[in-house]
Amino acid sequence: MSDHFPTCSLDMLRQRAELLKKLRQFFDSRGFLEVETPTLSHDSVIDEHLDPIPVVIFDDATQRFTGRTLFLQTSPEFGMKRLLAAGAQAIYQITRAYRGGGEAGQLHNPEFTMLEWYRVGDDYTAGRQLLADLAVAALGCEVPEQLTYREAFLRYAQLDPFTADAATIAAATIAAALPEQSQPVSEQERSFWLDRVLVERVEPRLGQQRPTILYDYPADQSALAQVRPATADNPAVAERFELYSRGVELANGYHELLDPQVLRERNRTNNQKRAAAGKYRLPEDSRLLTAMEQGLPACSGCALGVDRLLMVASGAKSIQEVLTFPIVRA
């Protein structure tokens, strides 16, 4: 087929329209306000693994690489939280989001559609419940199971992600069978190998009979979530939750971090990790931090990939089947 044609069918376009209508009805019926925030900003989420695409805003078209550098947003999070700090109570947004760093493949496209929402007053439990309700409404599925990160690793990888050492975790991966992986494993690599086990052995098993909400992540995977301190019986965990269906990650949510000083420290740490990996640094100061210093209300929020949700709802095997013109045909 010629590359000027779309990769999805006209029927898929109709399914997308129906899904978007269903998502809006879900939030509208619960009193949420639909909002819009910039997709191009001088601020950006600073994450070791998320690579926002830089754009130069030039004043002189004869010198198009000279000017201010802004970033296409990896999610509308910063703008939406600034609205919360300004008094918004329950908001959602359906927008385009962008990610570089080779984000193209069966489940990825550099430009994609994201649904994101926040509600003031929702705690960790309420945040997970709203996501579960949305899954039922959007997919017509059974109520999702809720499984802690530790329970999932014990069930599907037969190891405790909070107590196993790095060598034990690495031994549970596919790479353990490769000759080049025979060198000793350091504890500094623990998070890397834990993620490999998640991707290889845990995620493919999640949400196969009904959707799964995975929660209580390791504290060092907190991103913009609050961390619940350790107790005598349990380790410190990030109050973060993700939705999976048929082995595909659909959504990522947090009991949102409120302390700007903690965010500043995480920004510094993540920029150091990016630099160590040879990546460009991102601006550590942001208008979100300024807003948080004025007061961000207690809330829970979540971001969901609409294209992936459509894949699951329609039975598509690749994200290209649900997009009009993915990056190779854009």
N, C-alpha and C positions, 0 to 999 in steps of 0.2 A: 504494500500500500504506500502511496506517495506520502512524503513527510509533511505535506500541507494539510492533510486530513487530521481530524482529532483522533486520539487513541481510545476515547470512550465512545460508546454508542449513544444514540439519541434517547434510548430508553434509560440509560444511566443518567443522562442529564435530568430526565423527569424524576428519577429516584432521588437525585441530589436535591432538587427543588422541594420534593415532599419531605425529605429529611430536615432541611433547613426550616421549613414551615413547622414541623413537629418540635424542633428544638426551641424555636421562638415561642410557640404556644406553651411549652413547658415552663419557661421562665416568666413569660407574661402572666400566666395564671397564678404565679406565686408572688406577684407584685414586684418583680425585678424591672429595672429600667435599662433599656438597651442604650449603650453609649458608643462613642467613637473617640479614639485617641490616636496620636500620630504614629505612623509606621516608620517614620524617619525622625531620628532624634540624636542629640549629642550625648545622651545618656544610653547606657546599655547594662543589662544583666551581666555580671562578671562571673563566668563559670569556666572551669578548666576545660570542659568538653564542648561548650557551645561557642561557635565562632560567628559573631555577627558580621555582616557584609558591610565594609566601609564604603561610603559614597562622598566624593568631594563636591561641595557646593561652591561652584566658581562664580566670580563676578564678571570675568572677562572670558568670553567663549574662545578667544585665541590662546588662552592659557588654562585649559580645562582641568589640569592637575594641580592648580594653585587655588587654594581657598580653604574654607572650613571643612573638616572631616566630620561627617555625621554617620550614623549607623542605621541600617535597616533593622528593625526590631525582631528579635528572636521570639518575643511574645509581647502582648500589650501590658504586661504586669506593672511596669513603672508608672505609666500614665494612669492606669486604673487605680492604683494605690494612692496616687496624688488626689484623685477624685474622692476617695474614701476619707483622706485627711481633710478635705474641704467640706465634708458633711454628707456625701452620698452614703446610702445605707445598704442597698442591694442592687448590684449592677451586673450586666453581662455584655459581652461583645463578640461578634463574629467578624473576623478580620483576616487579612493576609499577614503571614509571618514569613521570615526568611532566615535561612541558616547556611553558612558556607562550610568549608572543610570537608568537601566530598559528600555532602548530604544528598546523594542520589542513589536510587536502587529500588529493590522490590517494595520497601516500606518508606522510602524517603524521596523527597523532591525539594530542591533548594527553596522554592516558593510553595507555600501550602496554606490551607485554611484552618484557622484555630478558633475555637470557642473558649472563652475564658469568663469566669464569674467569681464574684466575691459577695459575701453577706456579713454585715456587721453583727456581732453578737453570737455567731456560730462558733462553737468550740470544736475540738477535734472529732468528737463523736458525731455532732451535727453535720460537719463537713463531709464525713464519709457517708452518712445517711443520704444526704442530698445527691451525692454522686451515684449511690445505689438506686435511688428513685429515678434519676435521669436515665440510667442504663435500662431499667425496666421499660420506661416510656419510649425510649428511642429504638430499642431492639426487640421489644415485645418478649423479653426473656424472663426466666425465673429470677427471683431476688438473688443478687450476687452473694457468694460466700465471702466472708471476711477472714483473712489469714495473715498472721504476723509474719514478718520477714524470717524470724527464727523458725517458726513452725514450717514454713515452706522449705527452708534449707534442710531441716531435719527429715521432712517427708520425702523430698525429691533428690537430695544430694547426700543424705545420711551424714551430715556434719552440722555442728553448731557454729554459726557464723560469728558469734561473739566470743567463743572460747578457743576455737581451733587456731593453731599457729599458721603462719604463711605457708610453710612447707606442706602441711596437711591440706590446706585449701588448694594449693597449686597441683597437688597430686590427684585432686578430684576433677581436673580439667582434661580436655582432649589433648592439650599441648603436653601433658605429662608423659604421653606415649612417644613424643618426638625426640630423637637423639639430641637435637640442639638445645633442648630444655633440661639437659641433665645437670647443668651447673647449679650450685646452691641457691636457694631462694631466701632473700632477706626479708625481714619484717617490714621494711619500708615499702615493699611491693605488695603488702597484704591486700590493700584496697583494690589494686589492679586484678589480682587473682580472684578475689571475692566477686568482682564484677564478671569475670570470665565464667565462673561457676553459675552465676545468676543467668547469664545469657545462654550458656550451653545446656545446663541441666535443669534449671528451675523454670525459667520463662516459658519454654515450649510446652510445659505441662499445665500451665495456669489457664483457667477459664475454658477448659475443654468441654465440660458438661454444662456449666453455667458460668457467667462472668465471675472473676475473682477480684476482690480489692485487697491488695497487699499493703500492709502498713507496719509501723514501728521499725523504720530503717536504722542502720548504724548511725551514730551521732556524727561521724565524719562525712556522711552523705546528706547533710541537712539542707544544703542550698539556702533557701529563704524560709525554712521552717523553724519553729521553736524546737529546742532540745529539752526533753524531759530528763531531769537528773537521775542518776543511778540510785538504786535502793539496795538494801541488804540482799534482796532476792533477784534483782533485775539490773542489767546494764543501762547506761544512759542511751536513749534512743531519740532519733529525730521524729517529730510528729508529722510525718510525711506519708502519703498514701497514693497508690497507683491502681488504675483499673486495667485488667487484662481480659481479653476474650479470644479464645482459640489460639492462645500463645502470643497474641499481638498486644503490645502496650498501647492503650488508647488515651489514658489521662493521667495527669500528675498533679496532686494537690497537697496543700500544706495547712496546718494550723499556723497562721502567719506570724513570722518574726516581727516584733514590735520595737525592739531596742536598736536605735541607730548605731550605737557604739559597737554592738556585736556585728552588725552588717559591715561597718567600716573594717573591722578586723578580718572578716571573711573575705572582703574585697581584696585586702592586701595579700592574704594567704593564697587566694585563687590567682591573682596576678603573678605571684611568685611561682606557682605551679605552671602557669602558662609560659612564663619566661624560661623556666627550666626545660620545658618541652620545645623551646624554639619558637613559640607563638608570640604574636604581637600583644602588647599590654593594652588594657582598656581603661577608660577614665574612672578613677576611684571615687571622685566626688560626683554627686548627682543631685538633681532637684528632688528626687525621692528622699534622699537622706535629709535634705532640708525640711521636707514635709514631715518626715518621721520625727525630727527634732521638735516640731510643733505639736506632734501627737497623732499617731496612727491608731485608730480604734481597734479593739480586739475583734478578730474576724478569721474566717476560714475562706480559702480560695482554691480554685482548680482550673487547669488548662486541659483542653481535650482536642485531639487531632480529628477534625471533621472528615478528612479524606480517608483516614484509617477506619473511622466509625462507619463510613459508607461502604468500605471494603467488606467489613464484617457483616453489615446488614444485607449486602447484596450477594455475598459469597464470592467476591472477586479475589483473585490470587495475587494481584500486583496493584500497586497504587496507580500505575499507568492506565489501568482499566477504568479508573474513576475520575481521571483528569481529562480536560479537553486537550491541552497542549502542554505536556511535561517538558522539562528543560531541554530535552533533545529535539523538541519540535517547536519550542517557544519562539 
